[in-house]
Amino acid sequence: MNVPAGWNRLIGLVGVLILAVVLAHWIVRRAGGWGALRRRVVREVTTAARAFATPVRTELRHRRGLRVLGRLLRDAAGWADAETALRRAAAERPGTRPYAALLGTDVVGVYVAHSHGEGALPRPWARDAAEPRLWWIRRADLDRGAETGRGRAPVLVCLGRADADAVLLDLTAVPPAVSFIGERRTARAVLQAVAAQLDVRLPVGDVVVGAGVHPRHAGPADVFDRPGARYAVSAEAPERSRPAGVRLLSLGVAHHSTLILEADRDGNLRLHGGPPALTIDALPLARVVARLLRSLPPVPGDDDGPGPDRPSFHSALDDDLVEEGFSSASMALSATARRPDPGSAPAAAEHAADDDLAEPTALGPAGVSAATARSSSS
């Protein structure tokens, strides 16, 4: 019986299809079955989708950070309110040490050490529901005039943002050395931003920035050779001991008592040994500081601050703190805390027994990782 040519082709195609199905089934069985294949396909598709979405999310996050920090840091009243809140918190409870502030549009949060959460706070303060060592106060309830001249003046630097708040660290309330570690380029960019804030807010001669911190600034090789400087910024941890009365900021772990800021690639800051409910987004820090640098207010009491023609670190940076070729979208920051300082008696006495910021000698992953709690700020 003669079979039409069209049927021959159809039978051949069906045979090839059956063979392909059998081979596919055999291969899938060797790979773990259809369930495993389905999970792998879902995983690969999810990974690809995240790869495409991550740059978009990072850009949106960066732009939001620029808006939040730009709005808060350009207002001199905000810096003054944060300083006042820190001073008032120190006066409220003997034995507490305020060391950081969350500056919001209408509230200020103060992080305090040595406070274990017992007892109600006096009005108008409110303790955060999730973090007992975070005290909130409305900016409208702060009387800056009443706090003038009371206690030391905080020396605040911005580290980034936590949600809708700017995170300000008081360098006079933390260990006398601050070390930036982690991913090298990110850590250097953060150090540049912090050093520029100090340089523009403090008087001439108070800040010395060493060689290698920024390629457009030729500083001294030994940052401790400049007499009269209160803050020294170094591109690496100095071998010699820190002189008494000088606070050090460096790349790499400094000797003795130090607060360590560990940079990563995710644009976040973790404060080891600090509040467990704090996440700091340092992604927009360098760009905002570069834009607002010359409008930052001086530290209270330092009226002989920098002038427009001052030949210093910040004036060498033009309009950008970020090194050429460095993407601000990869900035990050994190922190660990102090270690004992057996070699310097004045420095050790200055920050004795700050258990809330204490860190073991071995640097571990413990520390800050959760979002900042603001549930009781309103």
Residue pairs with C-beta under 8 A, 6 or more apart in sequence:
28 34
28 37
31 37
58 267
58 283
58 329
59 329
61 267
61 281
61 283
62 283
62 284
62 328
62 329
65 160
65 161
65 281
65 283
65 284
65 288
66 284
66 287
66 288
68 161
68 164
68 165
68 166
68 284
69 158
69 160
69 161
69 166
69 284
69 285
69 288
70 288
70 291
70 292
71 105
72 78
72 103
72 104
72 105
72 165
72 166
73 79
73 158
73 166
73 288
73 289
73 292
73 296
74 292
74 295
76 297
78 103
78 139
78 166
79 103
79 156
79 168
79 296
79 297
80 144
80 297
80 300
81 103
81 108
81 139
81 142
81 144
82 101
82 103
82 108
82 154
82 156
82 168
83 147
83 153
83 154
83 156
83 300
84 142
84 143
84 144
84 147
85 98
85 101
85 108
85 110
85 137
85 142
86 98
86 101
86 110
86 154
86 170
86 173
87 147
87 150
87 151
87 154
88 137
88 142
88 147
89 96
89 98
89 110
89 112
89 125
89 135
90 96
90 97
90 98
90 151
91 150
91 151
92 121
92 122
92 125
92 135
93 112
93 115
95 114
96 112
96 113
96 114
96 115
97 112
97 113
97 114
97 173
97 354
97 356
98 110
98 111
98 112
98 113
98 170
98 173
99 111
99 112
99 113
99 169
99 170
99 173
99 174
99 357
100 110
100 111
100 167
100 168
100 169
100 170
100 274
101 108
101 109
101 110
101 111
101 156
101 167
101 168
101 170
102 108
102 109
102 110
102 111
102 134
102 162
102 165
102 166
102 167
102 168
102 372
102 374
103 165
103 166
103 167
103 168
104 139
104 164
104 165
104 166
104 374
104 377
105 164
106 138
106 139
106 140
107 136
107 137
107 138
107 139
107 374
107 377
107 378
108 136
108 137
108 139
108 142
109 128
109 134
109 135
109 136
109 165
109 372
109 374
109 377
110 134
110 135
110 136
110 137
111 133
111 134
111 274
111 275
111 278
112 133
112 134
112 135
113 133
113 173
113 354
113 355
113 356
113 357
114 354
114 355
114 356
115 132
115 133
115 356
116 132
117 127
117 132
117 133
120 127
121 127
121 135
124 137
124 138
124 141
125 135
125 136
125 137
126 135
126 136
126 137
126 376
126 377
127 134
127 135
127 136
127 376
128 134
128 135
128 136
128 277
128 373
128 374
128 375
128 376
128 377
129 373
129 375
129 376
130 277
130 373
130 375
131 275
131 276
131 277
131 278
131 373
133 275
133 356
134 275
134 277
134 373
136 374
136 376
136 377
148 300
152 172
153 172
153 299
153 300
153 301
153 302
154 170
154 172
154 173
154 299
155 170
155 171
155 172
155 198
155 201
155 202
155 299
156 168
156 169
156 170
156 171
156 299
157 168
157 169
157 171
157 194
157 197
157 198
158 166
158 167
158 168
158 169
158 193
158 197
158 285
158 288
158 289
159 167
159 168
159 169
159 190
159 194
159 261
159 269
159 280
159 282
159 285
159 333
160 166
160 167
160 269
160 280
160 281
160 282
160 283
160 284
160 285
160 333
161 167
161 280
161 281
161 284
162 278
162 279
162 280
162 281
162 371
162 372
163 371
163 372
163 374
165 372
165 374
167 269
167 278
167 280
171 178
171 198
171 231
171 247
174 259
174 338
174 351
174 357
175 257
175 258
175 259
175 337
175 338
175 341
175 351
175 354
175 357
176 242
176 246
176 247
176 248
176 257
176 341
176 347
176 350
176 351
177 242
177 247
177 248
177 249
177 250
177 254
177 255
177 256
177 257
177 258
177 259
178 194
178 247
178 248
178 249
178 250
178 254
178 258
178 259
178 260
178 261
179 237
179 249
179 250
179 251
179 252
179 253
179 254
179 258
179 259
179 260
179 261
180 187
180 188
180 190
180 191
180 249
180 250
180 251
180 252
180 260
180 261
180 262
180 263
181 187
181 251
181 252
181 253
181 260
181 261
181 262
181 263
182 261
182 262
182 263
182 264
182 332
182 334
183 263
183 264
183 265
183 332
184 251
185 323
185 326
185 330
186 263
186 264
186 265
186 330
186 331
186 332
186 333
187 251
187 261
187 262
187 263
187 333
188 213
188 235
188 251
188 323
189 286
189 321
189 322
189 323
189 326
189 328
189 331
190 261
190 263
190 282
190 285
190 286
190 331
190 332
190 333
191 213
191 233
191 249
191 250
191 251
192 213
192 214
192 286
192 317
192 321
192 322
192 323
193 285
193 286
193 289
193 290
193 321
194 249
195 207
195 209
195 213
195 233
195 249
195 313
196 289
196 290
196 293
196 313
196 314
196 317
196 321
197 289
197 293
197 296
198 206
198 207
198 231
198 233
198 249
199 207
199 209
199 306
199 312
199 313
199 314
200 293
200 294
200 296
200 305
200 306
200 314
201 296
201 297
201 298
201 299
201 302
201 305
202 230
202 231
202 298
202 299
202 302
202 305
202 306
203 298
203 302
203 304
203 305
203 306
204 304
204 305
204 306
204 310
204 312
205 226
205 228
205 229
206 228
206 229
206 230
206 231
206 302
207 229
207 230
207 231
207 232
207 233
207 312
207 313
208 219
208 220
208 223
208 226
208 229
208 231
208 232
208 233
209 217
209 219
209 223
209 233
209 312
209 313
210 219
210 220
210 221
210 222
210 223
210 232
210 233
210 234
210 235
211 218
211 219
211 220
211 221
211 235
212 219
212 235
212 236
213 219
213 233
213 234
213 235
213 313
214 313
214 316
214 317
214 321
214 323
215 323
215 324
216 316
216 317
216 318
217 313
217 316
217 317
219 313
220 226
222 238
222 240
223 229
223 232
223 233
223 234
223 238
223 248
224 232
224 238
224 240
224 242
224 243
224 246
226 232
229 246
230 245
230 246
230 247
231 246
231 247
231 248
231 249
232 242
232 246
232 247
232 248
232 249
233 248
233 249
233 250
233 313
234 248
234 249
234 250
234 251
235 250
235 251
236 250
236 251
236 252
237 250
237 251
237 252
237 253
237 254
237 255
238 248
238 250
238 254
238 255
241 255
241 256
241 343
241 344
242 248
242 254
242 255
242 256
242 344
242 347
244 344
244 346
244 347
245 346
248 254
253 260
253 363
255 343
256 339
256 340
256 341
256 342
256 343
256 344
256 347
257 338
257 339
257 340
257 341
257 344
257 347
257 348
257 351
258 338
258 339
259 335
259 336
259 337
259 338
259 357
260 272
260 335
260 336
260 337
260 359
260 363
261 269
261 333
261 334
261 335
261 336
262 270
262 272
262 333
262 334
262 335
262 336
262 363
263 331
263 332
263 333
263 334
264 332
264 334
265 330
265 332
266 332
267 281
267 282
267 283
267 329
267 330
267 331
267 332
268 279
268 280
268 281
268 282
268 332
268 333
268 334
269 279
269 280
269 281
269 282
269 332
269 333
269 334
269 335
269 368
270 279
270 280
270 334
270 335
270 367
270 368
270 369
271 278
271 280
271 334
271 335
271 336
271 337
271 367
271 368
272 334
272 335
272 336
272 337
272 359
272 363
272 364
272 365
272 366
272 367
272 368
273 336
273 337
273 338
273 356
273 357
273 358
273 359
273 366
273 367
274 335
274 337
274 356
274 357
274 367
274 368
275 368
276 367
276 368
276 369
276 370
277 368
277 370
277 371
277 372
277 373
278 368
278 370
278 372
279 368
279 369
279 370
279 371
279 372
280 333
280 368
282 331
282 332
282 333
283 328
283 329
283 331
283 332
284 328
284 331
285 331
285 333
286 321
286 322
286 328
286 331
287 320
287 321
287 322
287 328
289 321
290 317
290 319
290 320
290 321
290 322
291 319
293 314
293 317
293 321
294 308
294 314
298 305
299 305
306 312
306 314
309 315
322 328
334 367
334 368
335 367
335 368
336 359
336 363
336 367
337 357
337 358
337 359
338 351
338 354
338 357
338 358
338 359
339 359
339 360
339 361
340 348
341 347
341 348
341 351
342 348
